[in-house]
Amino acid sequence: MDQIEDCLSFYLGKAYQRVTQSAKQRLAPYGVTPVQYALLKVLWEHDQQSGAELGERLLLDSATMTGLLDRLEHAGLIERKAHATDRRVNRVALTTRGRDLQAPLDREMDQMNQDFLGEFSSEERKILRNLLTTLARWKQTEPPTTT
């Protein structure tokens, strides 16, 4: 690699910083963080999922999910309910307060997406989303080889 600009982590890191900072600023008035918004968004799509299902969808490990669920429950946005047939499993359900945040939070995040992606064509947005999805889901099975 000749220059820092050739390093994947450099521009991904910078993009992450800009997008995350914008999301934090937009969500802060509602007392929600970007990762909390992501979890709420998944529940707005399909309420009453298990922590494991949510973690799989959000690519988060169980320890991270537990802390995230604790904070959202403490904020009164979700509640944990025992599964109807398997008491070992809790279902995560939105509270009325959690449901009421959908419209304002979606508006904020839609505007943020437009701010960042407005200059991209529909095809460019699709390509970017596919590339980022591939990178986010990539799992290293072996350490990289060095020569």
Phi, psi and omega in degrees: 000125184276321185224159179300328180295344177275354183270121181306318184294336181296302183286326175297319178297316179295317179297317178302314180301314183294314182292316181296318179298317178297315179298316179301315181296320182288326184271338184306318180300341180261359180072028183236141176264167179302318180289327175294320176301316181301317180294316178299319180301317179296320179290327176295328178288320182205102183287164174062064175250162176280161176300323179295318178297317179295316179299319179295317181294322183266001180060043181241144178283168186295324179295317178295318180298318181300313179297319179297314179295320177302314182293319179291325177292316178299325179281355178079021182263336177223167170218152178261132180235143177295139177297144184298324185244349182226100185293347178285344185250132172260143173260140179262123183235144176288144169271173176302318179299319178296319178292323182294339180279349185303307184298309181293322180290320177298321177300314180300313183287326175298318179294320178298315178301318179296319179301317183277326189251000185303331181276352181270145173287167177302318180294319179295321177298317180296316179298314180300313180300316180296318179296315180294322177298316179299314179296318182293327183268353182294133177238126179282123180262337179224150175296147179297147178272145176242149181246000000 
